[in-house]
């Protein structure tokens, strides 16, 4: 049954260039979005940037820029990188967009105020004038700010607080109820979130005096206060579809399955603060939270001081700008929800081993051999290799993308063994075609199964195989039909096209 899917990622903080963590998340969400479209769902996929806050203010000041100049310089780098990675987003929300984002944010704030969810209180904390922010006792080293080597001052200021504590029971119910609740995927990420509720929920500071935070969205009806993070950032998920305005696309919220894709570090905000805001605001809560882990580099935390930070563009450069090796690496190496590692050696191994040899050479050998026979196909016979769409689909539908990808990768492996065993180059006539035609057919299935993961390469495979739908495969409306999944059922497919190298060898 076709359904409506609304997928979002976290919005990125553009105080520096995009990093591999951003890329991991966008590619994960993109594979999901593409799979939903391929199985026939109607999809809206939104990403964006979280552009306000003191950090942006400070980073800009250090570079002699206004905050607006800084974000206008950095944000296009994010959008451009994601386009080059073939992230198929439908909308890109910027929280500085006063026409598109702010009206929903301010309307939601008003709803929260009306519902009694906000309370102005005096907050007393340890303020570092160097950092221009409050520190916690944990931040301090020998009673001093570690960055500025000065003891913080005790400062009192007025904040609006969001009364999260009152929602404890509602949230517990929402996260544990079996039907109609807010599901955490993968399952093993759920207990740690529930534990947060058990520890007790504290009310959350939702605003700052405009004198200390000016780069943000003004609090409605109180010019002394600027919104602090939550109502500004989280609300992007509904501002992008205009909720609470006169141009709301309600069908993307009320009639869709809403999936937020985020990192494990921000699960707390998405599992607790966000649904509580929606409940207070009388808006339905999302359906699922898809949580991913972190990426290390060569087995260690990525950090500038270790010097092991992996720059996404360096990875792209190594493979001539082709986004698919990186897309494949992340999907293949990191089971959804788990932490993973990026290693240059492993990346090269996978590029040359699986993509170059297992996949590229297989396609090339089959096409070259068929070309010698006139490039025609004759009779696919019975499937000798066990194409298993059911297994693939179950894994993909269940967000076990690594298991889904393992299906075509397993087929490649079996096809390579099959060709080595049958030695079609030693055969002639019908016998030869009885080996090659089924191999071409297996490649057709592999191509379709790889489409959400490495769309560009899958499309090039389809073009070389001369599949009737090769030209339309990258369109958002392309659906993998029941006929396409059947063995030998592609009526209009009579012959293959010209072979060419898919994944060229890396320069030494
Ligand atoms: Zn400081």
Boltz pocket constraint, residues with backbone or C-beta under 6 A from the ligand:
constraints:
  - pocket:
      binder: B
      contacts: [[A, 128], [A, 129], [A, 130], [A, 131], [A, 132], [A, 145], [A, 146], [A, 147], [A, 148], [A, 149]]
      max_distance: 6.0
